Amino acid sequence: MQPQISTEYAPIFVMIVMAFSILVALIVTAITILVHCKIFAKAGFSWALGLLMMVPIANIIMMFYLAFADWPVQRELRQLRQRCGQTPA
């Protein structure tokens, strides 16, 4: 004779696992958005461009834009060097 497994607590267990999974997903998403916004802000762009990294096709376009665009920080550094008479290395 096999022992019977109680299915009385199964729905509660599933709900707890789902709630934990959703919580972890929200935390990971929030951290990802924060990191992307910080990267764009430190590069000299608007921090809000980091929000576009969550949009499926826009994230690919934004990565290319970030890689190949003239960063405002680099532009400012170039202008400061020109004012001082230095040539960029």
N, C-alpha and C positions, 0 to 999 in steps of 0.2 A: 504494500500500500504506500503510495507516494504522499508526501505532505502537501497540503493545499497552500498555494501562494495567494495571499490576500491581495486583491486588486482594489481594495478600499481606498488606499492612499495614492494610487497611481495618478489620478488627475491633479492632486495637490503637488506631487513631485514634479510633474510636467510643467505646471504653472510656475513653480519656483525656479526651475531650470530656464524656462523661457524669460522670466523676469530678470534673472541674472545675466542671461545672454544679451538682452536688450540694454541693460545697464552698462555692460562692458562695451557694447557697440557704440553707445552714446558717448562714453568716455573716450574711446579711441577716436571717434569722429571729431569731438571737441578738441582733442590734442592735435590732431592732424590739421584742422582749420587754424588753430593758434600758430602752429609752426609755419604753415604757408603764409599766413598774414605777416608774421615776423620777417620771413625771408624777403617778401616784397617790400616791406617797410625799410629794412636795412639796405636794400638795393637802391632805395630812393624813389620807389614807385609808391602809389597809394596802397595802403594796407588792404583796402577792399578788393584789390585784384586777387588776393589770396583766396577769397571766397569762390572765385571762378574755378579754382582747382577741384571743387566738388562736382562741377558740371561735366558730364562724360566727354563730350567732344572738345569743349572749351579748355579742359585741362591739358590736352595735347597741344593745342594752339598756344596756350599761355607758356608752356615749357619752351616751345620754339621761340616765342617772343622774349622770354627771359634770357634765353641763351644767346640770341643774336641781336637784340636791341642795344642801342647806345644807352647805358645806364645813366641816370641823372647824376649819380655820385661820380662816375668817371668823367662825365661832361664838365662838372664843376671843378674837378681836380685838373683837368686839361686847361680850363679857363684860368685858374689860379696860377698854374705854371707859366702860361703865356704872359700874365701880368708881371710875374717876377722875372721873366726873361729866360726861364729854364726851358730846355728842350726835353720832351718825354724820352725815357729810355727805350 
